[in-house]
Amino acid sequence: MPKVLFLVLCFIGLLSSNLCCGHASNGRGDQPLAQINIYETSLALDTSVHIHASPQVLGLQGEDTEWVHVAISNHKFTSNDWIGVFSPAKFDSSTCWPPKYPNKDISPYLCSSPIKYTHMSNYPEYTKSGNVIVKLQIINQRADVSFALFSGSLDQPVLLGVSNPVAFVNPKAPVYPRLALGKSWDEMTVTWTSGYNINEAVPFIEWSSKGIPARRSPAGTITFNRNSMCGDPARSVGWRDPGFFHTSFLKELWPNREYTYRLGHDLVNGSTIWSKNYTFVSSPFPGQDSLQRVIIFGDMGKGERDGSNEYNDYQPGSLNTTDQLINDLKNIDIVFHIGDITYSNGYISQWDQFTAQVEPVASKVPYMIASGNHERDWPDTGSFYAREDSGGECGVPAETMFYFPAENRAKFWYSADYGMFRFCVADSEHDWREGTEQYKFIEHCLATVDRKTQPWLIFIAHRVLGYSSNDWYGKEGTFEEPMGRESLQKLWQKYKVDIAFYGHVHNYERTCPIYQSQCVNGEKDHYSGTFQGTIHVVVGGAGSHLSPFSSLTPKWSLVQDYDYGFVKLTASDHSNLLFEYKKSSNGQVHDSFKISRDYRDVLACTHDSCEPTTSAS
């Protein structure tokens, strides 16, 4: 492709800005399971290889996560050996679909990816003697599990032996609840996963509060299948039965009240299956003057606490971010994960593992998500970007497994009211430009908030539709997603958006209050009085590999951090907002500022924030 044409395509946005600068090659490279060429597996089963997993029955005390000891003995060991974790435990070619495979004249021996893997070179005792006990963390994913030892590289796997299966005592049990705001302030939704279809059990939530009798709310059941996927690997080696997803709407909640709930399934035999008990605090009334604390981050992905999938560089950031939230959960009211959620990229098993990872948070406070390129993008599916970043998922798992209060779940934009906050969540994987359906939604969301009662107006999108001095944006010379802010900046200014947040770029950056690429306020730590311009924040460093900054630092870039972290907003009242950027490694505040603004300051006009006036009497 001629260089000039290539740059033109980048500029007009027909291709992702990632492509323009070589960021993230094929959309699947970030997923470690994609490195396994499972179709090329050959068999060399050896009776001298012994693999035994224990305990064989998991979850006897109601656990949905357990550590399994895998004892391996292989006198022909090599430094290239590795072990894959397969679920279901039977993983031969009988499950292959569809019947066509790259570069093969006959059907492959294996055609389903493991749910995770680890190199035996990580265990010195194995590389010395061929004998080792490997500890691996297993979650309940509705099927039994086996452990397979391979020699050879990930490109040319050679299957040596398979362990006995292990399984949870109730693999279909309800697990991993995730809360989300409903469409009304006094509503909380609970979504969870189980192995029960509606012909097997009736799902519901039992919930109560002190002084209020326990009640039950019904739950709807949905799922998706292989044909729902748009391409490979989601339709092929990455496919795994996702189970069933149940959502219940808990309505007419009292504001700021603690509720206890548990997941239930009434089986057709008359018995009932229960989860453990969970608690949450209901939302404040819109405009309520109380302490309200919001967490915002993007691009976290999932990590493995047992160190498996070691080519995945999400462990340090992702797990550290998760753990910081868990440790400070009593001081958190709501979480926004603004796109690039799991980086499953077509390997469906990873969604279960992510929901298990965030369960301590998502079961306690609303866990609101936004759509990112790794959830949605796939050619010819209506995505704004014709990339393969979703690995064939084309948004289906994210839109099915998590609730969000959108009018149309396939159009991933919505508004959310929480006390003194209004959040306008955009979908950067659909067209946002002036005249589009999403643009009309964004303006309506910004225009309909009563700033007297909800003074803190927040805009959220995955891609940087505002400002970023990231390396690839710098090379494009735009310091934004192509076409990002051209249509939107007049809306942010007109409706006086306090802060706009973005992910996609895996670092932290804060701008000055800015309008049309110019700083409109010279302060750095405290902003008071009349609104001048929106502060733009990139907070995409929650777990994914970090993104370098441009060698050129624009004047509007106040703070940059090449590290993992997240943002916490604390509204103490209608006039004061505290912003803190915290490191995932230790939870310490690395950057902060305050906004002090009364309602009269919101009414005051500044450049392009008020309609033209007339002197007519």
N, C-alpha and C positions, 0 to 999 in steps of 0.2 A: 504494500500500500504506500503510495507517495506520502512523504512527510506532511505536506501541506494539507492533503485530504484527511490524514489521520488527526491532525490538530483541529481541523474543522469539526470532525465528528465528535471529538472530545468536547469541544466548546458548546456545541448545540445539545449535548447531553444524550445523543442516541446511544452512546456507550457509557458505562459507569466510569466515574472518575478514577476508580481503582484501576481499570484497564489502561487508562491513559498513562499512568505512572508505574505500572507493573506491580501494583499492590494486590496481593491475593490472586494467584494465577488462575485456577480453573474453577474457583468457587467451592472446591471440595478439599483443597490442600490443607485447610485448617483442621480437618477431621482425621485423627490418627488412624481410624479404622480403614480409611480410604487407601492407606499404604499397603494393605494386605491384598494381594492378587489371588483371591480365594478360588477363582476358576482354574488356576494353574496347580492346584493341590494334587499331589500324587500320594499313593498309599504305600507305606512300608511298615505295616503293623508288625510289631516285634513282641513276642511273648515274654521276652526277658525284661521288657519295660513295665514297671509297675507304678500305677497312679491310684491313690486312694484318698477320697475326700471325706471329711468328717467335721461336724456331725451330719448324719444323713437326713435328719428331720430338723427343720429350722422353725423358729417362731413358736416354740412350745409355751413361752410366757407372753405371747401376744406381740412379739417383736416383728417389725417389718424390715429390719436390717440386721444381719448377723455376719460374724467373721467365720470363715471356713478355713480349716487347715488342710492343705493339699500336700500329701506325702508323695514324693517322686523318687524313683530309683531307676537309673538308666546307665548301665556300664559302658555304653557307646556314646556318652555325652560329648557335645561340642560346644564351642563358645557361641554358635549361632542358634542354639535351641531357644524356643520360646513356647509359652503356654497360652492358649486361647480359652476364654470362658464362653461356653455356648449355652443358649437357652432359646427354645426347648433343648433338652439334653440329647435327643436324637436329631442329628443334623446331617444325615446322608442325602444323596441326590434325589431322593423321592419327593423332596419338597421344592425342587427346582421350578422356576417360572421366570420368564417365558422360555420356550424351547429353542433359544438361539443364544449362542455364546461367542464372544470375540475370539477369533483365531483358533477355533477348535472344530474338528470334524466329528467328534463324539461328545456326548453329554459329559460334563465335569463330574468329578467325584463329590465335590462340595460346591454349594452355590449360595450359602447363607453366611454372612459375616458373623464372627463372634461379637459378643456384647462388649468385650474388652480383652486386652492381652497384656502380657509382660514378658520381657526378655530374661532368660535364665542367667545371662551374664551379670544381672544385678545381684546374684546370690553367690558369693565367693565359695561357699561350701559345695555348691553344685558344680562349679567349674573345676573344683579340685577332686571331687569324688563321684559326682553324678547322683549324689543323694542329698535331699533337702526337703524341708517342710516350708511351703509357701503359704502365707496368710493373705487371704483375699476377702474383701468385703463384698457381700452379696445382698441385694435388695429383693424384695418380693415383686416379681414381674410376671405373675400369673402362670408360670410354667417351671418345670424342673430345670436343673442346671447340671452340666458336666464340664470337665476340664480336660482339654486335649493337648498333648505334647507334640510339638512339631520340631523338626530339624530343617536346615536350609534357611534361606532368607525369606523375608515377607513376600518377595516377588515369586519365589518358587517353593512354596510350603510342602513339606513332606510329613505326613501324619504318621507318628510312631505309636501312639497309644491314647486311650481314652479312659477316664476315671469312671467309677460308679456314679449314678445320678444322686443329687441331693435336692430336696424340695421343702418348701414351707408347708407347715401342717395344714394351712388353708391358703392355697395360692390365689384363690379368688377374692380374698378378703378386701374390704374397702380400705384404701390407703391414700396418703399424700393429699390431704385437703388443702385447698388454696382459696383464700377469701378474695373478694373483689367488691367494690362499691356497686350498688344497683343503680337504676335510673332515677330513683328517688332518694333523698337524703336519709330517710328512716328505713332503708333497706340494705341488707347485707346478703351477698350471694356466697354460697359455698359450693365449690366444684371438687369432685374427687374421682379417683380411678378404682375400678374393680374388674373382676372377671365375670360378673353377673349380667346377663342380658335380661330384658324385661320378661321373657318367658320362664326365667328361673327364679327371679326375686323382684320384690317391689322396693325400690330405694326411697329413703326418706332421711330427714334430719330430726333428731329430738333435741330440743333446746329449752333453756330456762334461765331465769335470773332470780336473784334473792327476792323473795316476796311475791314472785310471779310463778304460777303453776307451770309445770313442764308441758310443752305442746309439741306436736309433730307437724312438719311441713313436707309436702311431697317433693320429689325430685324428678326431673326429666332425664332421659337416657339417650345419648347419641354416641356414634363412633364414626370411624372412616375405614375404608378398605384399600387394598392395593390398587384398585382401579381409580381411586380418588387421587392417586399420586400422578404427577405430570411427567416424570422421567426417571432415569437412573441416577444414583443407586437406590432411590426410594422405592422404585417398583421392582427392584431385583435383589442384589446382595444385601442391601440395607433394609429391606422390608422385614418387619416383625409385627405380629398381631398386637395392636395397641391396647386391646381391652375395651372397656366401656367407660364413658364419662357421664357423671351424674351431676346435675346442678339444681340446687334448691334455693328458693328466694325467701329469706327471713324478713318479714315485713312488720311495719308498725312498731319499730324499735324505739325505745326511749333514748334520748341523746346521752352520749357519754356514760353508758351503763355497761357493766361487765356481764357477759352472757357465757354460759357453759353450753357446749353442744357435743354431740357425737353422731357418727355416721351409722345408719342402720339399713339392713336389708331383710325383709320378711321373705323367707324361702317358701316354696310351694309346699313343702312338707310340714309347714306350720311353725318351724323354729325361726329364730331371729339371729342374725349375725351382727355383732356390734364392733365398732372401732373403740379405741381408747377415748377418754374425754379431752376436749380442747376448750380454750376460752378465747374470747375477743372482747374488745370494747367498741360499742357502737359509735357511729359518726356523730360529731357535733352538729347542731342545727346550723344551716347556712347563715353566716354572719355572727355566730356565737363567739363571744369574747372569752376565750379560754386558751390555755397553752396548747399549741398544735405543732407537731414536729414531723417533717417530711423528709424521706430519703430519696435521692435521685441518682441513677447511674445507668450506663449502657454497656453492652458488649462484654458480659461477664462470662458466659459459657459455663461448662461444668468441669469439675476436677474430680480426681479419684484419690480418696484418702489412703488407699493401699499402695499408691505409687504406680499403678498400672497405667496403660496407655501413655508411657513415659515420653513418647514423641510429642504428646500434647503439652504445650507450654502454658496451659491454663491453670495448672495446679496452684502455683504460688499466689497468683492474683485472685482467682476465682474463690478458692477456699478461704483465703485471708479475708476477702470482702464479706463472704457469707458469715464467717466466724465473728467478725466485728459487729455485724448486725445482730447476730444471736446474743453476743455478750452485752449489747446495749439495748436489747429489745424493750426493756421497761421504759426507755426514753424515746421510743419510736412509735408513731401513730399510723403511718401509711408509707408504702414503698412504690416508687415508679421505676421499673426496669425498661428503659426506652430503646428496645430493639436489640437484635443479635442476642437472643436469649440463651440457647443451648449450643449453637454451632453444631447441631446434629448433622446438618448438611446431607440429609437423605438417609441417615442411619437411625431408624425410628426408635431403637432401644434407648437411645440417649435421652429421649424426652422423659421416660420413667426415671432415669437416674438423676436428671436435673430436678424433677419435682420432689424426689426423695431428698436431695441436697438442701433445697430451700424450704422444706416442710416446716422446720422449727420457726421460720419467719412467716411464711405464707399462711400457715394455719392460725396465726395469732393476730396479724394485721393485714389489711387489704394489700394485695400484691398486684399492682396494675402494670400492664405491659403495653408496649407499642410495637409496631411492625418494623423489622429491619430487613436489609437485603438478604441475610442468611435465613430468614423465614419465608420470604415472598418471591424473590426474583427467579423467573424462569421464562425462556423465550415463548412467545405466542400465547401467553396466558393473561394478558391485560396488565402485566407489570410495566411500570414506566421504564424499566431498564431490562434490556434483552440479555441478561446475564444468567448464568447457571448457579448462582450463589446458594440457592436453597437445596441443591442436590436433588431436585425433582419434587420437593415438598409443596411448592407453590402456595405456601401459606396455610395449608390444610391443618397440620398438627397444632400450630399456634392458635388458629381460630377456633379449633374444636376443644382443645384441652384446657384453655383458659377462658374465663368469662371477662368481658369488658362491655361497658354500656353503650355500644354503638347501635345505631338504627339498623345497620346492615353489617353483619359480622365480616362479610367479605370486603367491605370498605372500612378499613381499619382506622377510622377517625372518630373521636368522641370527645365529649366534655365531661368533666367530673368536678363536682362541688364538694369541698371538705372544709366546713367551718368558714374561716375567713379567706379561703383560697378558692379561686376558679382556675382549673387546669384545662387548657385547650390542647388536645393531643392530636397531632397530624400524622398522616401516613406518607412518608417520603417516598414510598415505592409506588404510589399513584400520583398522577399529575396534580400539582397544587397551584398551577398558574392561574392568573386572572381569567375569569370566565368559566372555569371548571366547576364541577359539583363540589369538589373539596374546598376550593377557594371560597365558595359561598358559605360552606359550613364554618370555615375558620372565621370569616367575618361575623357570622351570626353568633358564634361562641364568644368572640371578643366583645361584640356590641351589646349583648344581652345581660352582661354581669352588672349588678348594682354595686358600684365601687364604694358606696357609703357603708354597706354591710359586708362586702367581700373586697377589701382593698387590694389584695395581693393577686395579681393577674399573671399567670405563668403560661408560656407557650412551650410545647415539647414536640420534637421530631427526631427521628433517628439520624438521618443524614444532616450535615451541617448546611442548613438553609440560611444561616447567618454569616458568621465570621470564624475562620480558623486559619492559623499560620502553619498548618501541617505541611509536611514536605511536598506531597503530591499536589495540594492546592497551590502551594507556592510556585511550583514548576509550571502550573497552568496559568499563573499570574492573576488568578481570580480570588484566592483566599476564601473560597466558598464552593459549595456544590454548584456545578454549572446550572445557571438559571435560578439559583437558590433564592436569593433575597429580592430579586428584581420586582416581583409582584407583591411580595409580602411586607416589605419594609414600610410601605405607607400605612398598612394596617397596624403594624406594631406601634408606629408613631401616633397614628390617629387615636387608637384606643389605649395608649399609654401602658403597653405591656412592660411589666417590671423586669422580668428576666426571661430569656429564651434559652432552653437547654437542648443539647444535641449529644449523640453518641457518634458511632461510625469511625471517628478518629480516636485511636486508642491512646489518649493522653488527657491531660487537664490543661485548660486554658480559659482565662477570663479577660474579657475586654472592658474598656471604659464604657460608660453610657454613650451609645454611638447611634448616629443616623447618617445615612448616605456616606459611609466610610469615614466619617469625621467624628472625633471625640467632641461631645457637647458638654462635658463636665470634667473639670480637672482634678476632682477628688479621687481618692483611691480606697480609703477605708470607711468612709461615712458619707452617705448621700442623704440630704435633707431638703425639704422645701419642694418647689415645683418640679414635676417630672420634666427631664430634658431629653432622655433617650433610653432605649432598652439596653440592658447589660446582657451580653451573649456569653454563654458558658458551654464549653466542650467538656463532657464528663464521661468519656468513653473508655476509661482505663480501669474498668472493674475486674478484668480478668484476662482478656485476650492479649496476644503479643503486642508490645508497645509500638507506637507510631512516632517516628522522628519528626522534629520541627524543621521548618524551612530555615535555611541559613540567613534569610532576611527576616527581621522582626519588625512588623508594622508598628506604627506609633500607637495604634489602638489596642495592642496586645499588652495588658498590664502584668499578668502572672502566667507563667508556663511551668508545667511539671511533667517530666518524663518518668512517670511512676504510676502505680496502681492506686486508685482512690475512689471516693464517692462524695456526694454533697449532702449536707443536712441543712434544711431550712427550719428555723424556729420562729413562729409568730407568737409573740407574747401578748399582743393586743392589736387593735386596729391601726396603730400608728408606728409600730416598731417590728422590723423583720431582721433576724440575724441569719447571715449566710456563712456556712463553714464548709470548707473542703478538707476532708480527712484522709490520711494515708491508710490504705488497707493493711499495711504491715503492722501498724501499732495503734491505729485509731486516733493518732494525734492530729490536731488541727494544723494544717500547713498554710492555709489562706483563709481570710475571713473579711467580711465587711458588714456594715449595718445600713439599713434604710429607715429613715424616720420621715413619715409623711402623714399629714392630716388630710381629711377629706377636701378641705378648701384648696389644698395643694394639687389634688387630683383634678379639681374643676378648672384650675388655672390653665390658661392657654400657653402653649409654646409652639415652636415652629412646626407647622403642618399637623398640629394636634387638635385644632378647632376649625369649625366651618367659618368661611369668610363672613364678616359681619356687615351690617348695613347701617347707614346713618339716617335712614328714613324714620320720620316721626310716626 
